[in-house]
Amino acid sequence: MGVSRLFDLNKDQNSPNRNITPITAELDNSDRMTVGGCLLSDLANQYGTPLYVIDEASIRSSCRAYRKALKQSYPGDSFVLYASKANSSLAIDRIVASEGLGIDVVSEGELITALKSGVAGEQIVLHGNNKSDKELLLAHESNATIIIDNQHDIQRLDKLISHKEGSVRLMLRFTPGIECHTHEYIRTGHLDSKFGFDPEQVSDTFAQLKDYKWAKLVGLHAHIGSQIFELSPHMDLVEVMADFFLRAKDLGHPIKDLNIGGGLGVKYIPSDDPPDIYSWVETVSNAVIKAFDTRNIELPRLICEPGRSIIATAGLTLYRIGARKDIPGGKTYLSIDGGMSDNPRPITYQSTYTACLVDRPLANTDQVVTIAGKHCESGDILLNNIALPTASSGDVLGVFGTGAYNLSMSSNYNRIPRPASVLVNNAQSDLVQVRELPEDLLRYDRLPDRFIAKG
């Protein structure tokens, strides 16, 4: 696809999730592609490939859109949490925190990253369906809110915390039984899910928590999935949550927080049509206002947890094209110097992306090729049947929309090091994650003494 079309689509500066390219994407005087004022091919030359590139302006624009939309649409208190599982690093957490967002974490590593980036514990919530004792203790000691997902969480906290002074802020997660049209593996709101309490367990859990002096239930949490383009499921979600909110109050829990999760989708390819951030927030806000007014309950503090819609389109990945294979009467394969270890989403979810040659984005697309990764796996295909200009070995390919779940799901398959990550803004690039080296992968290897020759 020619980037002239990409730029035609890249019109929404206030809701980057509706664009394919970052909001700062432009062409220089030679029609080469820049992001954040940096020439992409220069970045590839300076930092090497594969290379994750993150546009700071796009992240900040998304953060501001969520906060502004809530201020405009919701008359009560509100709070936005960045779901850092999408892409966790010191730099990204620092950026979103500087925009007034908290951080949603799901592991000790993400929690430490948020704390080390300067985020206050009170602005952090810990998720997880199998939290370790160490994670629970660190969250408690950091004054983070813990989202209890099951009885295991309660039992472990009672053993770890009951003898300590002070209380633990808790939110209870439950499965609301709402379906949404997304990939099966990222549907988290239906009843058959590893996440959250079953609705029939919630009332008993409310009663149980009253018996623990350390437990301070502050709110409810539910999440119906990811990469969602529909608005109506969120309206249904609010109705279910409002009923349980009322039940919690009736059972003696003066809760104030209603956390409706995240899930807003983004545009990966031209046919994708996600709602903008303002429409999503307005829909949720109106649903909460109506549901709580109907039940004569004071408006809660409305919390949401966007991840993908903040970071996905802020990111792209640069690769160099290497080998070419033309199959007579069949496909043409162009191989790149990365693949499933830096972007496992195509092989895992059959995810699709948009790409271009960054130094020739306006050139005529005179070939249809399949972009293959370098890993020893036949399914390591990044892009199937994409139209590109005739490409040569050494050309730089840019794949858009890779800011979410690419670095965070990356691996060392085939003992391939993870890429570097650079942040671009105002014609400046900063290395925010260092490229792994092959010898780094040996750091944790150990040879048994009996394998080492004696004498």
N, C-alpha and C positions, 0 to 999 in steps of 0.2 A: 504494500500500500504506500502511495506517495505521501510525504509529510505535508504537502499542501492541503490534503484532505484532513490530516491530523490537526493542522492549525485551524481549519474551518470549524472543527469540533471543539477546539480549546478556547471557549468563550467565557466560561463561568469562573471568574476569578474568586468568587465568594464560596464556591462549593467545589473544590478540586476533585471530589469523587466522581463528578460528571465529565471529567476530561480524561483523555488517554495520556497526554503528556503532562509533565509538571507545568505549573502556571507560568513559569519564567522561560519556558522553551521558546526559542527564537532562531532565526537564520541570520548568519553574519553576511557581510558584503559578497562573499563567495558562495552563498547559499549552503553553507555548512551549518550543522545544528549546534546550538549552544543551550546550556541550561544553567541558570544562576549566573549568567554572564561568562561562563567558562566554555570554551570549545571542547566538545566531547572527545574528539580525536586527540587533542592535546592531553586530556586527562588520561586517556588510554596509554599514550606514550610516556607520560610522567610516572604513573602509578602501576602500569601493567594491567593485563587482563587475565581472567575475568575481573571486573571491577563493579562494585555497587556504588552508584552515585545517588545522593540524597539531596533534594532541593529544600533548603531551610524555609524559603518563603511559602512553599506549598503546605508544609507542616503548620506553620504559624497561621496561615489563612484558614485552614480547617479548624484549628483550635478556637480561633476567634469566631468563626461562624457558629460553632456549637454554643459558645457562651452568649453571643449576641442574640441568637435565635431563642434561647431559653429566657433571656431577659425580656425580649419582646413578647413572647408567647405565654409565659408562665408567671402568674402573679405571686407565687410562693417562692421559698428558697429553692436553690438548685445547685447541683455540683456535677462537674464532668470529670470522669476518670478515664485516663488513657489505658487501654488494654495492651499492656506492654508485651504480651506474648506475640503480638504482631511483629515487633522489632524492638528488642531491648538493648540499649547501650547507654553509657554515661551521657553521651552528647544528646541523644534523643530524649531521654528522661529529663535532662536539664532544660531543653527547649520547651517541652510541653508544660513542665512545672513553671517556667517563667511566664507562660501564657495563662497561668491560673488554674491549671488542671491538676488533679491528683493522679495517682498511678494504681492500676489494678495489676497485681502480680500473682503468679501461680506456682512459685518455687522459691527456695532459698536463694538461688542465683539471681532471679529477677528482683527479689526483695533487697538483697545486698546492693544490686546495681542501682535501684531507686534511692536507697539510703545514701550510698556513696556519691550519687549525683547531686545530693543536697536536698532531696525531698523529705519533708517532715513525716514522721511515722503516722501522725494523725491524718495525713493526706493519702494514706496507702490502705488498700484492702487486699487481704490474702484469700485467694480462691484455692480450690483443689479438692479432688474426690478421694485422695489418700495422702493427706498431709503427714509429714514426719513429725516426731516429737521436737526435733531441732527447729523445724519450720514454725511450729506452733509457739515454741518458746521465744524464738527471735521476733516473731510478730507481736507477741504480748509485751516483750521487753522494749520494743520499738514504739509501742502505743498504736500499732496498726489495728484496724478492724478486721476481725476474722469472720469469714463467711462459712458457717457450718453447713456441711454438705450431707452429713449422715450421722448415725449414732456413734461411729468410730471417733469422729471429731469431738463429740461431747464427752465420751469416755476418756479419751486421752487428755483433754483439757482438765477434766475433773481430777485426774491423777497428777497432772503437772502443776496446776494452778491453785487448787483448793487450799493449800497451806500458805499461799502467798497473800500479801495484802493487796487490796484494790480489786477492781472488777475488770472484766474483759468485754470490750464492745463486740457484739455479735450481730450478724445478719443471718437469717435463715433462708437457705435456697431450697426452692421446691420446683417440681416439674409441672407446669401449668396444663399440659395436655393439648398444646396448640401446634398444628403442623404448619410448615411453610415450605414453599417450593425452592429447595436448594439441594445440594449434594447430600446423600444419605449420611455420610460421615460427619457432616457439620450441622446436622439437625440435633439440637440439644434441648428442645422444649417439649418433645412428646413424652408420653408416659414411660415408654420402654427406653430409658436413657440411664447411663451410668451416673449422671449428675443429679444431685438434689433429692429431697424427700418426696415421696409420693404424696399427693394431696390428702389421702386418707390418713397419713401419719402426722400431718401438720398440727392439728389440734392437740393430740397427745404430746407432741414435742413442746408445744407452748406450755402445757401444764407441767411437763417434766422440768423445764428450765426454771420454773418458779422455785424449785427445790434447791437450786444451786446459788449460794450467796455470791459467787464470783461471776455469775453470768448476767450480763446486762444486754438484753435484746434491744437493739436500736432500730431494726428495720427488716424488710423482706427483700429477697432477690429472686429474679427469674430471668431466663434468657432463652429465646426461641430459635436461635440459629445465627448463621453468618451468610454474607453475600445475598441479602434479602432485598428484593425490588418491590415487594408488596407493602402497603401501609396498613391494610385491614388487620393482619395478624397482631400488630401491636395494639390496636384498639381492643381486640379480644383479650389480649394479655392483661391490659389494665383492669378490665372488668373482673377477671379472675383474681388478680392481686388485691383489688379493693375489698373484695369479700373476705379474704384472709387477713387483711389489715384490720378490718373491723373485728374479726374474731380474736385477733391478738389483743386488741384493746379490751374486749369483753373478758378476756382471761387474765387481765392484770398486767399487760405489757404496754406501757405508754410509748409505743414506737413512733418514730418520726420520719424514718427514711424509707423511700420506695425506690428500689433500684431495678430498672426495667432492662438492664443489660445493654447490648449494642446490636450489631448485626447489619447495619445499613450497607448496601452493596456499593460497588464501584464499577467504572467502565473500563473493561479490559480490551474489548473489541468494539467496532462501531455499532453493532446491533444491540449492545448492552444499553439499557436505559434506566439507571437507578434514579430514585427520587433525590432531589437536592437536600442538603442538610436542613435548610429552613423548613421545608415541607415535612420532613420526618419529625423534627422537633415540634412543629406546630400540631401535627396529628397526635403525637403522644401527649402533649400538654393539654390539648382540648379534651382528650379522652380522660385524663386524670381529673381535670376540673369537673367534668360532667359526672364521672363515677363517684367522686368524693362528695360532691354536692348532693347527689341523689341519696347517698347514705348518711348525709348530715355529719360528715367527718371533716375536721380541719385539714386543709391541704397539707400533704407531706412535703418533706424536702425531696425533690425529684432528682434522682441520680441516673446517669446513663454512662455506658462504658464503651465508647467507640474505639476501635483499633484500626482495622483495615481502612475505614473511610478517612482516617487521619493521615496514614502513612503510605498507603499503597501507591497512589499516583504521584507521590512525592519522589518515588524511587524508580530508577531504571538500572539495567545491567549492561555493561559493555563487554563484548567478546571480540576476538579476532577469528576471522574465517581461515581455515586451513585446507584440508583435503576436499576434493570434489570427486563425486562418483556419479557418472551418467549411465543409467541402465537402459539399453536399447529398448524402446517401446515402453519404458517404465519411468520411474521417478529419477529426479536428479537430487542427490544428497550433497549438502554443504555441511562439513563438520566444523565445529567451533571448539575453542579451548576450555570449555566448561560443560555444563549440562546438569544432570540430575543431582550432583552433589551440592551445587549452589542454587538450584531451583528444582526441588522434588515435586512441585505441584502438578506439572503435566503428567508424570507417570503415576502419581498418587490419585489425583482427582480428575484427570483428563482436562486440566485447565488450559485455556487458550489465551494467547497474547497477541499484541501488535508489535511490529518491529520495522526497522529501516536501516539502510546503510547511512551512518551519521554524516559522512562527508558528501553523500550524493542523494539526499532525501527527495529531491525533486526530479531525479532522472526517471526516464520511462521504465516502467516495470515490464521487462521483456522476457522474463522467465518465471516459471513456477517451480519452487524448490522446497525441499524438506530440510529443516535445520536439525542436524543430529549432534548429540553430545558426544564427548570423547570417552565415555565410560564403557566398560566391557559388559554391556547390557543392551540387548536388542530393542528394549522399550525406551531407551534413553533418547527420546525424540522431543525436542523443545518446541518446534513449530512445524505443523504439517501443511504442506501445499500452500506456501506463502508466496505472493508475487513480489519479486525484487528486480532491480536492475542487474545486469550481468555482473557477478561478483568475482573477485580475484582473491587468491590467498593473501592474507595480510589486511584486507579490508576490515573496518570496524563496524560491527553490527550492534545496534542499540535495541534492547527489548524493554518495552515500557510496562509500568504498573507492577514493578517487582519490589516495591518497598515493604510489602507485608508478607510474612510467612516464607520468605526466601532465605535470608540470612538466618532467621530464627529456626528454620527447619533444615538448615544445611548440614552436611555430613562430610566425613573423610572417606567415602566409598572409593575403593581402589587406591586408598592412601593418597588421595589428592588433597592438597591443602586448601583451606577456605580462602576466599578472596579478601582483598582489602575493601574498606568502605570509606568514601570521602563525602564530606558535607560541602555543598557549594552555596555561595551567597554573595551577591554584589561583586562578581568577578573574582572571588577568592575561593580557593579550595583548601580544605583542611582534612588531613587524615584523621578519622575518628575510630577506625579499627584497622590494626596492622595486618598485612597479609601473612598468613602462616607460611612457613617454609617446610620443605620435605623433612628436614632433620627435626623440626618441632614435633613431628608425629612419633618420634622415637622417645620422647621425653618420659613417657609413662611405661615404656617397655622395660622388662627385667628378664635377664637370662638367669635361670637357676644355676646355683654354684656348680652343680654336678655337670653342667654343660661346658664349663670353663676348664680348659686343660690345666692340669697341675704341673708345677715345676718347669 
